Amino acid sequence: MIRVLVVDDQDLIRAGLVALLRAASGVEVVAEATGGAEAVDRAARTRPDVVLMDIRMPGMNGITATERILAEAAAAPPGPTPSAERPALPRVLVLTTFDLDEYVYAALRAGASGFLLKDTGPERLLEAIHAVARGDMLFAPSVTRRLIESYVQRSEPVPDSPASLETLTAREREVLLLTARGLSNTEIAGQLFISEATVKTHLNRTMTKLDLGSRAQAVVLAYETGLVIPGGSPD
């Protein structure tokens, strides 16, 4: 069972999401929250696998709530019945009205695993929950690239990156570069003549060294540090 926390300040939308999830197999709604602060509290109490997070809310918004939830989960001791099937940290799935909203970019930078439009159909929503619970990104890497390039090209450079790329090996930088350019693990493996398992190992080590919580966050960092230039050639 995938344990889900539903966060939305609009009662009708939240009730609809909860009703849909409770009718689905393999999903359990463990809590609801009407705002960011309440979401942080409920996440700490229930330790969900996936958080459906509304991005625009009064008070603490979804970006800050995402940062707090992931930070507190990382600092929390293991649960009483740890399982290899459960993610080490909750996966945050952002709910938004606009697919190129700057808030979405900020949420990815904060560690969210992906995003959904609020008019997404029920089947797609359930597929997305299962995908992020497995540790996948919600959308294809090429979509991530378009989103990030669209925002980075009209933004001021970030003065301080979360961590220095100097800690990475040459191979780890290559894997990060190709990930940020939108290649899948299979494509990276083919281009570098290594196995997919090795690609995953390099990417996991990169995320550990740079203190990143998701693949999307790694892609954002690659753009912000100048490892990848928006609109640049993939060659």
Secondary structure, 3 states (H helix, E strand, C coil): CEEEEEECCCHHHHHHHHHHHHHCCCEEEEEEECCHHHHHHHHHHHCCCEEEEECCCCCCCHHHHHHHHHHHHHHCCCCCCCCCCCCCCCEEEEEECCCCCHHHHHHHHHCCCEEEECCCCHHHHHHHHHHHHCCCCCCCHHHHHHHHHHHHCCCCCCCCCCCCHHHCCHHHHHHHHHHHCCCCHHHHHHHHCCCHHHHHHHHHHHHHHCCCCCHHHHHHHHHHCCCCCCCCCCC
